[in-house]
């Protein structure tokens, strides 16, 4: 069963999504709170593993930024679904760039929200109206739009690890790592950026800031 955390400073929103999850027969909401810090403290106190999906509001009342919140949760090992009014494309774009998988509007029917949670948990793309609005008019951002898992695989692969080692590092099957690299190649080719060879992929990773010039994953110092 998909394990979910709800982080929103509006309790009524959290209660509504949680009730819908129960009615739907899953996913299972294991945490509900108003800040990312509360979630991190809960994880430490209970020794619970990272949840599969964090449903996160764009703007929380504790003064934290979108990039900070998404970054902390991605580093913690969860996939992020932004649940917001989605009326600020720049903020949604910032969340996606920080590693969020997708966005679903608070104005969406609750069934759509539950479907989005399932999609993110399964690693499926969530290219909905909110996502399209976030990248509209920003061709450079759209060109580099890979999923969080695809970025992880490409980052390690471009840094020099063979696919088998990439799969072991990420705790996924070799076939999954191979499928992710195949999808990465297709996405780059679709936007006119060559990706037929490993050298091409290294260049794309360098261009998009996934690896630094010395071959180490950008920003990954000290991480497994």
N, C-alpha and C positions, 0 to 999 in steps of 0.2 A: 504494500500500500504506500502511496506517495505521502511523505511527511512534509507538512507545510508550516511555515511561520508567517504570521500576519503582523506587519509593523506599520502602524498608522496612528496618528495622534487624535483621530476621531473614533471614539469607542463604538459609536453606532455603526460605523462602516465595518469595523472588525467583526462586530456581532452579526451583522448581516451576512458577510462572507462565510463566517464560521457556521452559521445556521444552514446556509446553502450547501456547504460541504457535507454536513451531517445528512441532509435530505438526499443528497446525490449518492450517498453510500461511499463516500471517499472523494477526494483525498482526506487524510487525517490531519487536523489542525493540532499541533503539539505545543505551539507557543502563540500567544497574542499579547502585544505590548505596543507602547507608543514611541520607543526609540531603539536604535540599533544597539546602543550600550546595554539596555535592558536585556535584549536577546543574547548578547555576548556573555553577560553575567549569568543568565539562566543556563547557558551551555556549560559554563565553568562549574556552576553550583551543582548541576545534575549529571555532569560528565556525559551528556547526551551527544550523539554524533551530529554533524551538520545536517540540517534538514535538506530535502531534495529541492524545494522551491521556497524562496522568500517572496511574499507578496508585499511590495514596498511602496509607500506613498512618496511622491517626489519631494514634498516639502514637509519636514517635521518641525515641531514646535520647540526643539532644543537648540536651534541655531546652527545645526550641522548642515554641510553642503551636500548636494546630490552626489558629486564625485566622491566625497569622503565616505558617505554611507554605502554606496555601491561597491567602492573599492574594498572596504572592510569586509563586506559580506562575501564578495568574490574570493578574497584571500582566505576566508574562513571555509570555503569549499562548497558553497551553495549556488544554485542558479537563481537569478533575480528576474522577477516579473514586476515591472513598474505598474502600479494601479493608481491612476491619477485622473484629474479632470483633463489632462493632456492639452491644456490651452496655451502652453509655453513650449513650442517646438525646440527652442534652444536648450531648455532644461532637459527635455526628453532626449535630445541629441547627446547632451553631456552624460546622461545616465547610460545610454547605449555605448558611447565611447569608453566609459569606465568599466564596461563588462556586462551590463544588463542584457538579458536575452531578448526581451520584447516589452511592449507596453500595451495595456488595455485600459480603456477609459472607464471612469466611474459612472459614466452615463450609459455604459453598455448593459444589456440584459444580464442578469446574474448567471444565466446558463452560459453566456459567452465568456464570462470571467472564469467559470469552472473549466470550460473547454481550453481556455488559455493556460490555466495551471497544468492541465494534463499535457498539453502540447510542449510546454517548457520542460516538464519532468521527463518527457520522452525524447527531448533534444530536437524536436521538430521546429522548423522556422515559423515565426509568428509575424508574417508580413501583412498586417492589417492596416486599416485606414490611419490609425494613430502613428504607426511606424512610418507609413508613407509620408504623412504630414511632417514628421520630424526631419526627414531627409530631403524633402522637396526643396529644390533650388540649391542644394548643396551636393553637387556632383562628386566632389572629391570624397566626401563622407560615404556616399552610396557606393563608390567604386571599391572602397576598402571594407565593405560590410560583411565580415565573417562572423559566425557564431562564436561564443566564448570557447567552446570545445575545439572548433576549427583553429582559432587563434593559438590555443595552447599547443595543439599538435604541430602547427606550422612553426611556432616559436622554437620548440625543441628540435624539430627536424632541421630547420635552417641553422640552428646552432651547432649542428654536426652529429646529432645522435641518429643511429639507424632506426627505422620504424619500429623494430622489435623492442629496442630500448625505450623509445618514446612511449609505446604501449605500456611497458612495465612501469615507467616513471609515473604515468597518469593513472595506472590501475585499470586499464581497459584492455579489451581483446586486441590482438594484432589486426584482425579483420576490421575492427572499428577504426583503428588508427589509419589503416589503408583507405577505408571508405572516406574518412575525413579529408585526407590529402587529395583524394579524387575530387571531392566536392569543392575543395579550395581551388584546384586547377580550373574546374568548370567556371566558378564564380569570377576568377580573374580573366579568363578568356572571354566571358560574356561581356565584360566591360572594356575589352580591347587591350588587355595587359597579358603579354606572353607568360605562360606558366607550364610549358611542355617538359622542361628539364629541371633537375634539382637546382642548378645554377640560377634558372629563372625564378624559382621559388625563393631562393636566398635573396635575390635582388628585390623581389616584391616585399619580403619581410623587412628588409632594410629600409625600403621606401616608406613603409607603413609604421616604422618604429617598433616592430616586434622584436628585432634583434639589433644590437649596437654593432658598430663597425668592427670591433674586435671579436665578434662571434658569440658574445655572451648575451643571454636574454636580457633585453632592456628592462631595468627595474626589477629583475628577478634575483638580485643578489641576496644570498642567505635563505632563499626558498628552495624547497625540494623540487 
